[in-house]
Amino acid sequence: MFHRLSGYRLLSGLCLLLAFSHALLASESRVPLSVTQQVYLNAHPTLSMCVDPDWLPFEAIDKNNRHVGIAADLIALVAAKTGLRIQLYPTSGWEESLAASRNGDCVALSLLNQTPEREQWLIFTDPLLDDPNVLITREEFPFISDVAGLTDKTIALQRGTAMAEFFARDFPNLTIIDTDTEPEALQLVSDGKADLTLRSLVVAAHTIKQQGWYNLKISGQIPGYENRLRMGVLQSEHTLRDILNQGINAITAQERQKVMDRHLSLQMVSEVITDYTLAYGLGLLLIAVIGTSLFWARRLRALNRQLELTAQTDSLTRLPNRHGLNATLEKDLQRALRYHHPLAVIMIDIDHFKHVNDQYGHLVGDKVLVQFGELLKTHLREADSICRWGGEEFLILCFDTDLEHSRQLAERLLHSIRRHRFPCGDRITASAGLATLAPGDTVDTLIQRADDALYQAKHKGRDQACAARPAARTNDHGDSAEKS
């Protein structure tokens, strides 16, 4: 009996020691709080929090009424670092969570974007998680470079979300189809009942894989519409917001990555498998997962290629833009200098283009620019390169072309422009400046001499081509000179 009691006392002592050690470690890992913040914690033993019950892998409420997902793990870290005790206020949907927050039933919302509408009753913490949004369409839908340019298109968005609020404000050209959940929005796109939807990249990859929607693809991304996910608390809770911020900022990069890996990595089964049917099934599943990963890797590579092409293409004329030409111009110039090949550039600019925009409007002006670019392109050799340099200026790069031949080409172009009937109905002319590559030239000096020659053509009365002297010189007309 004595030994049994001694054993009980020893076990109880060990348990007490372990509990004390755990409490000591927890207290050491906590962030320091001010007296005001500590008083707040003592006065508020629990914090009620509403969440999105169906937003995996970010968060959800499981069948045991527990908050799970990336947000749940991150907020658990915040609670551990601050001493906050957070109690879930369960709801059946995100709109119900927003309504409960407005009514004061829950003091905090777990993970959401900051919007003007929500600022009416909430204040927000620093970002808990950053995640880009991407546009999702069916396979046959073209890549989207300009959402504002879409017409007669529908976008499915979950009602009550920040992106639904932003799109209703910023893109009146799109018809919004409201849905109760984000998976429902993807289903509408998959079924052809909506043209596109916007989704977090993390959630999109997770859901598309999970649901097998392989007729969908990532068709673009809109800069400035990223998810900067924060916690929101009632406007009266400034002290609570400050405590949460301290916990959020104390989360290390390693802790954050560990949470992300836990929810986004493939989960392995450790049990010994004796049923070979199950083993074969898991083998097929593994092959499917690998195949899906390769499929999405190819998709992402294709998306990157599309993004690179878009960055180098003028969205109006579909010609290369200045960035697209600059990507190869330096190499072309160095090659011509090394092998002593002639190279010429023609800077060509529409005369009095401002008059076209002022009298006929910018839509007609855009049509003129498109036809102007097409006209130039049809009169060039296959070896020549053309880009929209900016505004109504176009730059032509002529390989193996000396000054005399480039002058002849420029005159042919100006003649074709005079004869062409543009959408505005008025006669349109253009001016051109020519420059040929000289020893010691750089891209900047060559382009500058062509630009100087263009200014000379404008100064002499327009509708003509002028050639620059084959030596670098400074611009003598000033940066503010009018070309149009």
N, C-alpha and C positions, 0 to 999 in steps of 0.2 A: 504494500500500500504506500509505504514511504517512497519507494522508487518511482511508483506511478505518479504520485503527487509532484515529486521532483521533476519528472519528465514533463508534466503539464506546465509547471512553473518555467522550466527551461524553454519549452516551445512558446509559451506566452511571451516570455522575455525576448526571444528571437523575433517574434512577430512584431512586438512593440518597437524593437530596435530597427527592424526593416521599415516599419511605417514612419518612424522618426527620420531615418536616413532619406527616405523618399521625399518626405515633406521638406527636409533641409535642402536637398538637391533642387526641388521645385522652387523653393524660395530664392535660391541663389541664381536660378536661371531667369527669374522675373525681372522685368524692367523697373527701374526706380519710379515710384509715383510721388506726386506732391501731396502735401497734407490735405488739400482740397479734394484731390482725386481719391485718396484713401478714405476720407470721410464719405465720399459718394459711394464707394464700394461697400462700406459698412452699412450705409442706409439703404442700399439696393442689393440685397443678397442674390437675386436672380434677375436676368435680363431676358425678356420675352422677344423672340425673333421669328419673323415670317420668312418663308423661303419659296422658291419655285419648286413645286412637288414633282415636276416632270421635265427635267432639263439635264439629263445625263449627257456627257460625263461630268458636267459642272456640278449639278446637285439634283437631289430627288428626295422624296420621303419613301422609305421602303415599307414592306408589309408589316414590319414590327414598329412602325411609326417613328423611325429614327431618321435623322438627317444624314445623308450619305453623299459622297462625291468629292470632287476637287475642292469646292467651296467649304464643305463640311470639315475637311482635314485642315485647310488653311485657317479657318475660324477657330478650330480646336487649338491650333498653335497660338493664335492670338489670345485665346482664353487662358492657356497655360502660362503665357508670358506676362499676363496682366493680373491674373487672379479673378477675372470675370467668370461668373457662372451663367451660362446661357441655356435657356429653356425654350424648346421648340414650340411654336404656336402653329399647330397643323391646319392646313387649308387644302381644298380640293383642286385649286388652280391658281395661276399667277395673278389673274384679275382679282380673285378673292383675297390674295395676299396683299395686293395694293390697297384694296378697300379696307382690310383690317388695319393696315398701317395708318391710313387716313383717319380712321375712327379711333386710333390710339389703343387698339387691342394688342398690338405688338409695338415695342419701342424701336425695334430695328428691323431692317430688311437686309438679307444676307449678301446679295450680289446683284448689282444693277448699274446701268449707265446713268450718269448725271444729265438731266434734261431740264429745260425751263419749267415744264409742267410739274415735274416732281419737286423742284425747288420751292414750290408753293407751300409744301408742308414738311420737307426734309432738308437736312444738311448732310454733307457727304464726307466720308473719310478720304484719305489718300488711296490711290488705286491698290486693290488687293491682287488684281490679275489683269494683264494686258493680252488681248487676243484679236487678230485681224478678222474682219468680215469679208466674205467672198460672195460673188454672184453665182448662183446655181441655175443652170438651164438644162434642157434636154440636149442630147448628143448633137442633133442637127442644127442647133442654134449657133449663129456666128459669134466669134469673140466680141465682147463688148468693150469698146475703148471710151465711149462717151454716153453715159446714162441719160444725160439731158437731151441727147439727139434721138432717143428712141421715141417712136410714135405708134399709137394704137396698140400698145403692149400692156399686159397685166402683170402685176407682181403680187405674190401671196406673202403676207406678213402676219405674224401673230399679233392680235390686238393687245394694246396695253404695253407694248415694248417700246424702247427708246427709238429703235430704227423705224418702226411704223410712224412714230411722231416726226422724226427727221425727214422721212421720205414724203409724207403728206405735205410738209412745209417746203421742201427743196425741189421736188420733182413732180410738179402738177401735170406733166406730160404723161405720167404713168397712172393707170387705174389700179388702185389697191384693193385686193381681195382679202378681207379679214378672216383669220382662222383662230380657232381656240388654242391650238398647239403648233409648235414648229414642225414636228413630223407631219402634221396635216398639210402644212404649206408645201413641204417636199413632195407629198403624195399628189397634190394638185398639179405640180409641175410635171411629175412623172406620168400622170394620166393625160397630160395635154390640156388641162383645164385652166392653167396659168402659164404664162411665158417664162417667168423667172421668180426667184426668191433670193433673199439675202440671209446668209447664215454664217455663224462663227466657223472659222476654218476647222477648229478642233471638233466642234459638234458635227459639222458637215461630214468630215471624214469618218467619225465614229458612227453616225446614223446611216450613211450611205452603205458602209460596209455591213452594218448590222442588218439592214433591211434588204440588201441586195439590189439597190436601185442603180444598176450599172448602165441604164440609159441616160443617166444624169452626168453632168460634167461641171467643173469650175470654169466659168466663162469670163472672169475678170475680177477686179478689185477696185474699190473707190477710195482714193486717198482721203483721209480725214474722217472716215466712217468706221474707225476701229472701235472695238469694245475696250473701254477703260473701266473695268468693272470695280466698283467700290461697294462699301457698306453704306447704307443710309440710315440715319436716326432722326427721330422727331426734332423739330427746330428748337425745342426747349432744352435738348440734351447736349449742350456744348461740352460739358465736362466728360460725358460718356464718349463723345466723338474724339476728344483729345486722348482719352485712355486707349481707345481702339487704334488711333494713329500710332501711338507708341508701340503697341503690340505688332501692328502691320509692319512698321519700319524695322522691328527687331527680327523679323523672319529672315534668315540667311538665304543666299542663293542655293546652297546645298539642300536646305530644308524644302525650299520651294520646288527644286528639281525632283527631289525624292517623291513629293506628293504627285507631281505631274507623271513621273514614271510609273507610279503605283496604279494610276487610273488609265494610262494610255498604252502601257506595255502589255504584251501577251502574257496572260496568266498561265503558269504551268501546273499540271496536276501531278502531285507527288505520290499518290497511292499506287500500290503495286497492282498491275492489271493482269488478271487471269482470264478474262473473257476476251478471246481473240477477235470476236465480232466488234467489241468496243474498241479494241486496239486498232483494227482496220479502219473503223469509223473515225477515230482520232487522227490516224495517219492521213486519211482523205481530208479531214478538216485542216490539218497542218498544211497539206498541199494547197488547199483552197486559200488559206491565209497568206501563204507565200505568193501564190498567183495573184491574189488581190493586191498585195504590197507591191509586186512588180508592176501590176496594172497602174496603180496610182503613182508609182515612181515615174513611169512613162508619161502619165498625164501631167505631172508636175513639170517634167522636162519640157513637154510640149507647151505648157503654160508659160514657162520661162522664156522659151523661144518666141512665143506670141507677144509677151510683154516687151522683149528686146526689140522685136520688129515694130511694135507700136511706138516705142520711144524714139525710133529713128524714122518714122513716117509722119508726114503732115496729114492731119485728120481730114482736112478739107479737100485738097487736090490729090491725095494718095501718092504724091511724089515723096522721095526722101526729103527730110527736113535738114536743117543745118547740122544737127547732131549726127544724122545718118551719113552725110557727106564727109564731115570731119573725121569720122571713124576710119576712113581710108585715105583721105587727102594727103596727110603727111607722108605716108608710105609711097603714094603715087608720085609726089614731088621728089622725094629722095631717089626713087628709081629713075625718074627722068633725068635728074642731075648726074647720077652715077654713069648712065649709059649714053649721055649726051643726046637724049631724044627731045624734040621740041614739045612743048606743052603750053596750051593757052587757056585762059578763062574769059568768059563773057558774062558780065553783070548786066542784066536786062531788067528794065523797070517800066511799068505802065505809066504813060503820061496822064496827068490830071485825074488820077484814080479817085481822089477825094470827091471830085465832082460827080462821079458815077454813084458813089455811096450817098451823097447828099441829095441828089435829084431822084434816084430810083430806089434807094433803100439798100440795106446791107444784104438782104437775101439775093437781090439782083447782082450786087457787087460780088457776092460769093460765087454765083454762077459764072460771072465774067472771069474770075480767077481760075475756076476749074477748067473752063474752055481754053483760057490762055495757056495754062500748063499743058493741056492735051495738045494744043496746036504746036507749041515749042517741041514737045517730045516727038511728034510725028515727022518733024523736019530734021531731026538729028540722026547721026549715024549710030549704029548699034554700040559702037565702042565709046561713044560720048556719054557723059553722066550729067544729070540735071537734078537740081533740088530747089525747093522753095526756100529762099534765103531768109525771108521775113517780110510780112506785109504783102506788098505788090512787087517785091523784088525776087528775081529768080537768078540762079547762078548755074552756068553751063561749064563743064570741064571737058576740054577737047584734047584728046591724046594724039601724039604725033602730028601736031598741027602748028604751023608757023603763023606769024602775024598776018601775012597776006591771005592765007586760006581761012583764018578765023574771021578776018574782015569780010570775006565773001560770004561765009556762013551767017554772020550777023546781018548783012544786008538782005540775004534771002529771008531770014526770020522776020525782019522789020517789014519787008514787002508782003509776006503772007499775013501779017497782023493787020496791015492796012486794008487788005482785001477781004478779011474775014468779017462775017456778020455776027456780032456778039448779041447776047440777050437784051442789052439795054437799047439796041437800035441805033445808037450813035456810032460814028466812026471812031475807032480807038487806035491810037498809035503808041509806040514805045520808044525808049531810048536805050542805047547799049554802050557799055564801056569795055574795052578789050585790054588785056595785058598778057604778055608772054613771059615764060620763065627765064630768068637770067641768073648767072652764077651769083651765089651769095643770097639768093631769094629764100625767104621762109614763107610758110602759108600766109602769115599775116601781111608781109610786105607785098606778096603777089596779089592778094585780095584787095589790099588798100590801093594799089595802083589801078586795078580795074575799077574800083569805086571812084577814084579821082577822075578817071576817064569818063565814067558815067556822068559825074557832075559836070564835066566839060561839055558833054553832049546836051545836057539839060540847059546849060548856060547859053549855048549857041542856038537854041530855038527848039530843041526836042525833035523827035522822029528822025534820029540819025545815030550813027555809030561813030565813036571816037576811040582812038588807040592811045594807050599810055606810053610814055617813053620807057625804053627797056632798062631802067635803072631805078633803084629804090629812092623814093623821095617822100617827104612829109606832106600831109594833107594841108593845102594852103587855103582851104575855103572855110574851115571851122566846122565843129561837130554839129552845130545847130542849123546847117544849111538845109533849105527845103529842096527835096528832090521831085516832089510830085507837082 
